[in-house]
């Protein structure tokens, strides 16, 4: 049973703050993803949890006990690095057993635990192979086995699939998720790949420039992002510059959208965020013209230009009929409006605010 608590964690390198006042609770048995672009502080946070970097401020607690003063080998954690760092001169069994030998376990106990963990990761019979004889996916499993054999309370994974090809990454995501559920181990998983995080995580902590932006389930992050950064980073999003008009409406490109009365002052600048699947063809909607239709297999991506809103993206079913240059009209089934730190949801019938020239390209 392991709960992980990060409390006001801060780490600076020179004048730059890599992690800024991060507070995060990871539940027992949960798979938490730290997600964000390169340089956002997610790997630094993971390294502080594992003891490979020391925080400048804040605390790290496992089951309500501070571990911030403990070196890595004394923490109840095990880390799988982006580079698997398998010893090339050792067999698979030798690589997995290395940490157990440092703990001076009896030889028979080591052999039994190595055999058990190889079965757990689906590599029985691989004990006498060498790393160069393994595929990328097999090497990744050995790296996970080397961590699990130490029986840690918390497993730390630092972009473990980044060295694999696209198809194998998808396969290994599911394998690691199933393994994590089987073992029931609390896991913190770092990735910059939003699809990976949405696929594998119980909850996701989105970071940007060292700041924790939002912590939520994949569904909630996608449907109800709380900051403009999260809205743009998670999934595909159309962002349209907008402003409040007459206190009860929002003007965004060709749309005039109803807002709760008095929500924002006249002329307040905002951003309208709309998912491609929430752009819906409607004879009463705002005008746009099809620029390109892209077949993405089970659905179509339609690129459109509207008055003041170029490069709109719409997802629609594969059987829909759209052609380049076609004029269509669109309504917004649902959207989010970001104005400063506030966010509001809009939806329902829409009407165009301006007329589009019929010859718009």
C-alpha positions as CSV (number, residue, x, y, z in Angstrom):
1,X,0.0,0.0,0.0
2,X,1.6,3.3,-1.0
3,X,0.4,6.9,-1.2
4,X,2.7,9.5,-2.6
5,X,2.4,13.2,-1.6
6,X,4.3,16.1,-3.2
7,X,4.0,19.2,-1.1
8,X,5.1,22.6,-2.5
9,X,7.9,21.0,-4.4
10,X,10.4,23.5,-6.0
11,X,13.6,22.9,-8.0
12,X,15.7,25.6,-9.7
13,X,18.7,25.4,-12.0
14,X,20.6,28.6,-11.8
15,X,18.1,31.4,-12.3
16,X,15.5,29.2,-13.9
17,X,12.8,27.3,-11.9
18,X,12.3,23.9,-13.4
19,X,9.5,23.0,-10.9
20,X,7.5,25.6,-9.2
21,X,5.5,24.9,-6.0
22,X,4.0,21.6,-7.1
23,X,1.6,19.9,-4.8
24,X,0.2,16.6,-5.9
25,X,-1.4,13.5,-4.3
26,X,-1.0,10.1,-5.9
27,X,-3.4,7.5,-4.6
28,X,-2.6,4.0,-3.6
29,X,-2.5,1.7,-6.6
30,X,-3.0,4.6,-9.0
31,X,-1.3,5.1,-12.4
32,X,-0.6,8.9,-12.5
33,X,0.9,10.4,-15.6
34,X,3.0,13.6,-15.6
35,X,2.3,15.1,-19.0
36,X,3.7,18.2,-20.7
37,X,6.0,19.5,-23.4
38,X,9.8,19.2,-23.2
39,X,11.3,21.3,-20.5
40,X,8.0,21.5,-18.5
41,X,9.6,19.9,-15.3
42,X,8.0,16.5,-15.4
43,X,11.2,14.5,-15.5
44,X,12.8,16.7,-12.9
45,X,9.8,16.0,-10.7
46,X,10.1,12.2,-11.3
47,X,13.8,12.4,-10.5
48,X,13.1,14.2,-7.2
49,X,10.6,11.4,-6.2
50,X,13.2,8.8,-6.9
51,X,16.0,10.7,-5.1
52,X,18.1,11.4,-8.1
53,X,17.6,15.2,-7.7
54,X,17.1,17.1,-4.5
55,X,14.3,19.7,-4.2
56,X,15.2,23.3,-3.2
57,X,12.0,23.5,-1.2
58,X,9.0,21.3,-0.3
59,X,8.6,17.7,0.8
60,X,8.1,14.3,-0.7
61,X,6.1,11.8,1.5
62,X,5.3,8.1,1.0
63,X,2.6,6.9,3.3
64,X,2.9,10.1,5.3
65,X,6.6,9.6,5.9
66,X,9.1,12.1,4.4
67,X,11.7,10.5,2.2
68,X,13.3,13.8,0.9
69,X,16.5,13.2,3.0
70,X,16.9,9.5,1.8
71,X,19.2,8.5,-1.0
72,X,17.6,6.5,-4.0
73,X,18.7,3.1,-2.6
74,X,16.9,3.7,0.7
75,X,13.6,4.9,-0.9
76,X,10.7,2.4,-1.5
77,X,10.8,3.4,-5.2
78,X,12.2,1.9,-8.4
79,X,12.8,3.8,-11.6
80,X,12.7,2.7,-15.3
81,X,14.8,5.2,-17.2
82,X,14.2,6.4,-20.8
83,X,17.3,4.5,-21.8
84,X,17.0,1.1,-20.3
85,X,20.7,1.0,-19.3
86,X,20.9,-2.8,-19.4
87,X,24.4,-4.2,-18.7
88,X,25.5,-5.6,-22.2
89,X,27.9,-8.2,-20.6
90,X,25.2,-9.6,-18.3
91,X,22.4,-12.0,-19.1
92,X,18.8,-11.1,-18.6
93,X,18.9,-12.9,-15.3
94,X,22.1,-11.1,-14.3
95,X,20.6,-7.7,-15.1
96,X,17.4,-8.4,-13.1
97,X,19.3,-9.9,-10.2
98,X,21.8,-7.1,-9.9
99,X,19.9,-5.0,-7.3
100,X,19.0,-8.1,-5.3
101,X,22.7,-9.1,-5.1
102,X,23.5,-5.6,-3.7
103,X,20.9,-6.4,-1.0
104,X,22.8,-9.6,-0.2
105,X,19.8,-11.9,-0.7
106,X,20.4,-15.7,-0.7
107,X,21.2,-17.1,-4.1
108,X,18.1,-19.4,-4.1
109,X,15.8,-16.5,-3.2
110,X,17.3,-14.4,-6.0
111,X,16.8,-17.2,-8.6
112,X,13.2,-17.6,-7.5
113,X,12.4,-13.9,-7.6
114,X,14.0,-13.5,-11.0
115,X,12.1,-16.5,-12.4
116,X,8.8,-15.1,-11.0
117,X,9.3,-11.6,-12.4
118,X,10.2,-12.9,-15.8
119,X,6.9,-14.8,-15.9
120,X,5.1,-11.7,-14.7
121,X,6.5,-9.6,-17.7
122,X,5.9,-12.4,-20.2
123,X,9.5,-13.4,-20.7
124,X,9.8,-16.9,-19.3
125,X,12.8,-18.7,-20.7
126,X,14.7,-15.5,-21.5
127,X,17.0,-15.6,-18.4
128,X,20.2,-16.7,-20.3
129,X,19.8,-14.3,-23.3
130,X,21.9,-11.1,-23.6
131,X,20.5,-7.6,-24.2
132,X,21.7,-7.6,-27.8
133,X,19.6,-10.6,-28.5
134,X,16.4,-8.9,-27.5
135,X,14.0,-6.7,-29.4
136,X,13.3,-3.1,-28.2
137,X,10.0,-4.3,-26.5
138,X,11.8,-7.2,-24.8
139,X,14.5,-4.9,-23.5
140,X,11.8,-2.6,-22.1
141,X,10.2,-5.5,-20.3
142,X,13.5,-6.5,-18.8
143,X,14.0,-3.0,-17.5
144,X,10.5,-3.1,-15.9
145,X,11.3,-6.5,-14.5
146,X,14.6,-5.2,-13.0
147,X,12.5,-2.5,-11.2
148,X,9.7,-4.8,-10.1
149,X,12.0,-7.5,-8.7
150,X,13.0,-5.1,-5.9
151,X,9.4,-5.1,-4.8
152,X,9.1,-1.3,-4.6
153,X,6.1,0.5,-3.2
154,X,6.2,3.0,-6.1
155,X,7.2,2.4,-9.7
156,X,8.6,5.4,-11.6
157,X,8.6,5.3,-15.4
158,X,10.5,8.0,-17.4
159,X,9.2,7.9,-21.0
160,X,9.9,4.2,-21.3
161,X,8.4,3.8,-24.8
162,X,10.2,6.7,-26.5
163,X,12.8,4.4,-28.1
164,X,10.2,2.0,-29.6
165,X,8.5,2.3,-33.0
166,X,4.9,3.5,-33.2
167,X,3.2,0.1,-33.4
168,X,5.3,-1.4,-30.6
169,X,4.6,1.7,-28.4
170,X,0.9,1.1,-28.7
171,X,1.3,-2.6,-27.8
172,X,3.6,-1.9,-24.8
173,X,1.3,0.8,-23.4
174,X,-1.4,-1.9,-23.0
175,X,1.0,-4.4,-21.6
176,X,2.3,-2.0,-19.0
177,X,-1.2,-1.0,-18.0
178,X,-2.3,-4.6,-17.6
179,X,0.9,-5.4,-15.6
180,X,0.3,-2.4,-13.3
181,X,-3.2,-3.5,-12.6
182,X,-2.1,-7.1,-12.0
183,X,0.6,-6.0,-9.5
184,X,-1.5,-3.1,-8.1
185,X,1.6,-1.0,-7.7
186,X,1.4,2.8,-7.4
187,X,3.0,4.2,-10.5
188,X,4.1,7.6,-11.8
189,X,4.6,7.7,-15.5
190,X,6.3,10.6,-17.4
191,X,5.4,11.3,-21.0
192,X,5.1,14.2,-23.5
193,X,2.7,12.1,-25.6
194,X,-0.9,13.1,-24.9
195,X,-2.3,10.0,-26.6
196,X,-0.1,7.8,-24.4
197,X,-1.3,9.6,-21.3
198,X,-5.0,9.5,-22.2
199,X,-4.6,5.7,-23.0
200,X,-2.7,4.6,-19.9
201,X,-3.4,6.9,-17.0
202,X,-6.0,6.8,-14.2
203,X,-5.3,10.5,-13.7
204,X,-3.1,13.0,-15.5
205,X,-1.1,15.9,-14.1
206,X,-0.5,18.4,-16.8
207,X,2.6,20.6,-16.4
208,X,3.9,23.6,-18.2
209,X,6.9,25.7,-17.4
210,X,7.3,24.0,-14.1
211,X,3.7,24.7,-13.0
212,X,1.0,22.1,-12.4
213,X,-1.9,23.3,-14.6
214,X,-4.5,20.7,-13.9
215,X,-4.9,17.2,-12.3
216,X,-7.9,15.1,-13.5
217,X,-9.1,12.0,-15.2
218,X,-8.5,11.7,-19.0
219,X,-12.2,12.2,-19.7
220,X,-12.4,15.3,-17.5
221,X,-9.2,16.9,-19.0
222,X,-10.5,16.4,-22.5
223,X,-14.1,17.6,-21.8
224,X,-13.4,20.3,-19.1
225,X,-9.9,21.8,-19.3
226,X,-9.5,24.5,-16.8
227,X,-6.7,26.5,-18.5
228,X,-6.2,27.6,-22.1
229,X,-2.9,25.7,-22.1
230,X,-4.6,22.4,-21.2
231,X,-7.3,23.0,-23.7
232,X,-4.8,23.4,-26.5
233,X,-2.4,20.7,-25.3
234,X,-4.9,17.9,-24.7
235,X,-6.4,16.6,-28.0
236,X,-7.1,18.8,-31.0
237,X,-8.7,22.2,-30.5
238,X,-9.8,25.1,-32.6
239,X,-8.9,28.4,-30.9
240,X,-10.7,31.5,-32.0
241,X,-10.1,35.1,-30.7
242,X,-13.2,36.6,-29.3
243,X,-14.6,39.5,-27.3
244,X,-17.6,40.2,-25.1
245,X,-20.4,42.2,-26.6
246,X,-23.2,43.9,-24.8
247,X,-22.5,41.9,-21.7
248,X,-24.6,38.9,-22.8
249,X,-22.9,37.7,-26.0
250,X,-19.5,36.7,-27.3
251,X,-18.4,37.6,-30.8
252,X,-15.9,35.0,-32.2
253,X,-15.2,35.2,-35.9
254,X,-18.5,34.6,-37.7
255,X,-20.3,33.5,-34.6
256,X,-22.3,35.5,-32.0
257,X,-22.8,33.3,-29.0
258,X,-25.0,33.6,-25.9
259,X,-23.2,34.2,-22.6
260,X,-24.6,34.3,-19.1
261,X,-25.7,37.9,-18.4
262,X,-23.0,40.1,-17.0
263,X,-20.3,37.4,-17.1
264,X,-17.6,39.7,-18.5
265,X,-17.4,43.5,-19.1
266,X,-18.0,45.0,-22.5
267,X,-15.1,44.4,-24.9
268,X,-13.3,41.9,-22.7
269,X,-10.9,39.8,-24.8
270,X,-11.4,36.1,-24.7
271,X,-10.5,32.9,-26.6
272,X,-13.2,30.4,-27.8
273,X,-12.0,26.8,-27.8
274,X,-14.0,24.3,-29.8
275,X,-13.2,20.6,-30.4
276,X,-13.3,19.5,-34.1
277,X,-16.2,17.1,-33.3
278,X,-18.2,20.0,-31.9
279,X,-18.3,21.9,-35.2
280,X,-21.5,20.7,-36.8
281,X,-22.9,21.4,-40.3
282,X,-26.1,23.3,-40.0
283,X,-28.0,25.3,-42.7
284,X,-28.6,28.1,-40.1
285,X,-24.9,28.2,-39.0
286,X,-22.0,30.5,-39.9
287,X,-20.5,30.3,-43.3
288,X,-17.2,28.6,-44.1
289,X,-15.5,27.1,-47.2
290,X,-13.8,23.7,-47.4
291,X,-10.1,24.0,-48.0
292,X,-9.1,20.3,-47.8
293,X,-10.6,16.9,-46.9
294,X,-8.2,14.3,-45.3
295,X,-9.2,10.7,-44.9
296,X,-7.9,9.5,-41.5
297,X,-9.3,6.0,-41.8
298,X,-12.4,5.7,-39.6
299,X,-13.2,9.5,-39.8
300,X,-12.6,12.6,-42.0
301,X,-10.7,15.7,-41.0
302,X,-12.1,18.6,-42.9
303,X,-10.1,21.8,-43.0
304,X,-12.2,25.0,-43.4
305,X,-11.8,28.7,-43.7
306,X,-14.4,31.1,-42.3
307,X,-14.6,34.9,-42.1
308,X,-11.7,35.8,-39.7
309,X,-11.2,32.2,-38.7
310,X,-8.8,30.4,-41.1
311,X,-7.7,26.8,-40.7
312,X,-10.7,25.5,-38.7
313,X,-10.7,21.7,-38.2
314,X,-13.8,19.6,-38.2
315,X,-14.1,15.8,-37.5
316,X,-16.9,14.0,-39.2
317,X,-17.9,10.5,-40.1
318,X,-16.2,8.8,-43.1
319,X,-19.3,8.6,-45.2
320,X,-19.9,12.4,-45.1
321,X,-19.7,14.2,-48.4
322,X,-17.4,17.2,-48.6
323,X,-15.3,18.5,-51.5
324,X,-12.6,21.2,-51.8
325,X,-14.1,24.6,-52.4
326,X,-17.5,23.6,-51.1
327,X,-19.3,26.3,-49.0
328,X,-20.8,25.0,-45.8
329,X,-22.5,26.5,-42.7
330,X,-21.4,25.5,-39.2
331,X,-22.8,25.8,-35.8
332,X,-20.9,25.2,-32.5
333,X,-22.5,22.3,-30.5
334,X,-20.3,23.0,-27.5
335,X,-17.4,25.3,-26.7
336,X,-15.3,26.7,-23.9
337,X,-14.6,30.4,-23.4
338,X,-11.4,31.5,-21.6
339,X,-11.2,35.0,-20.3
340,X,-8.2,35.6,-18.0
341,X,-8.4,32.9,-15.3
342,X,-12.1,32.3,-15.9
343,X,-13.6,29.6,-18.1
344,X,-17.2,29.2,-19.2
345,X,-19.1,26.6,-21.2
346,X,-21.3,27.5,-24.1
347,X,-23.6,25.5,-26.3
348,X,-27.0,25.3,-28.0
349,X,-28.3,27.1,-31.1
350,X,-26.0,29.6,-32.7
351,X,-26.5,32.3,-35.4
352,X,-23.9,34.0,-37.6
353,X,-22.9,37.5,-36.7
354,X,-21.7,38.4,-40.2
355,X,-22.4,37.4,-43.8
356,X,-19.6,35.8,-45.8
357,X,-18.8,36.8,-49.4
358,X,-19.9,33.9,-51.7
359,X,-16.6,33.9,-53.5
360,X,-14.4,33.5,-50.4
361,X,-11.5,31.1,-51.1
